[in-house]
Amino acid sequence: MGNPKDAAPLGSSTLSVVDNRTGKKYSIPIVDNSVKAVDFKAIKADKVPGEREENETHKGLRVADQGFLNTAVLRSQITYIDGDAGVLRYRGYPIEQLALHSSHLETAYLLIYGSLPTKSQYEVWSNEIAQHSIVHADAEQFFRSFRYDAHPMAILTSAFAYLGSYYQEANPSLQGQNLYTKGDPASLAVMDKQIYRLIGKATTLAAMAYRVRQGREFVTPPTGMSYTGSFLYQMDYLGQENYKPNPVLEKALDVLFLLHADHEMNASASSVLQVGSSLVDPFSAVAAGCASLYGPLHGGANEAVIRMLISIGKPENVPAFIEAVKKREKVLSGFGHRVYKTSDPRSFLVRKTADEVFRIAGKDQLLETAMALHDAAMKDDYFVSRKLAPNVDFWFVFVMLHSHFSLMFIQERSNLSCDGFPERLLPGALRRTAGCWMVGTLAAGVQMMLQSGGVKIWRPRQIYVGSGRRDYVRIDDREAVEGPRMTPSAVEHSGISKRTRLAAYKGKL
């Protein structure tokens, strides 16, 4: 950390810090425009009179960063994002070039292995993924065990963990904790096989989750089709001879997969890496990321957009909705982004894809409502001044609604509302789970397993602000503490639970 007595000279790659509690000066190295949080542990002071001992002042400063707004957890060579400039690059390649010229599987190879594949490399890669797309016959029983109205994301989260029970050779708990960290050919081969399995089976599991909700038989992955073509086939095939998905829709879905293949340390990626740092098997780690995608602030954002559009109903209701948003009575979904402060570069690419889909699928009232909302928000200073531009989730829904992909995302047994669209929707996280969102996560996982210095389990710190030391009080001598979150909420019981409470039986409390 340097000499705590003297600050570094001007122009050096260091950060000079003066602790006004002690008067000491510290020089902290700056590497790649970053400082190590652990370097601040050297900045210590004596406890002042009246200070809480839980502050642990003598153990050094802690860096507070609620929500990881400015904390880097690893060094990566995979994805670069400049949120202010609206830049997204995979391994240095602009996302715009990849979306125009590449495919999802080719981009997946790039993310995981660091370079675009040659023709022979791509053939091996795509063939392996196709061969590993078939799931064990027992999976049918597993999927049928869920309730008919189970949310597909709950099914998928369970399904990824379920896969881990089949492959004992892929589990470090059974094969040794250095299974994925040795970096020798045997270890890398085991790692690659799990990558084939996860990417290959992801679309199969997603299609099965969809079809179990429709009450349909499952479809074996076809041969000779593209990754997204196979996905559409598995979802929609009902026995027609020589069935082939529409090529425009197939390409549109491939672009969507590519655009969502990685997004640096988003919630799902960091969830997978957090869990993976314990050296658990990759299937369990991916299940954790899938659970993160389920959330409405992440993968569920697409579902929120569709719900919003259904609630608006028709274009003439947009002005009233806009005013309600300004009064904080309604929530505007699909605008703004945690990272991108100007525009999301992916949104332009999805919009271009949407235009191509519109030409064959046409438009309807929900689309007209979405476009009216877009136009109104973009002309309103309230949203413009707050940099609330449409993000990739908003334009993604355009493609979903008008390529009839929306049928993938609907619960058909629910009550119908606007123009026949069901109230209950399958979130857009499904398209991420279908083999695309995990690609960048797998790349980051490989990078973490093979990083210099080995894998260290992620263990964030906290700032304790709770009670100081308290002595135990016997239950008869305690006084009730009332207030929000100070006592459990009461639950209303009915049916069998209420009747059981009224019944008499041995051992009743």
Disulfide bonds with the S-S distance in Angstrom:
none
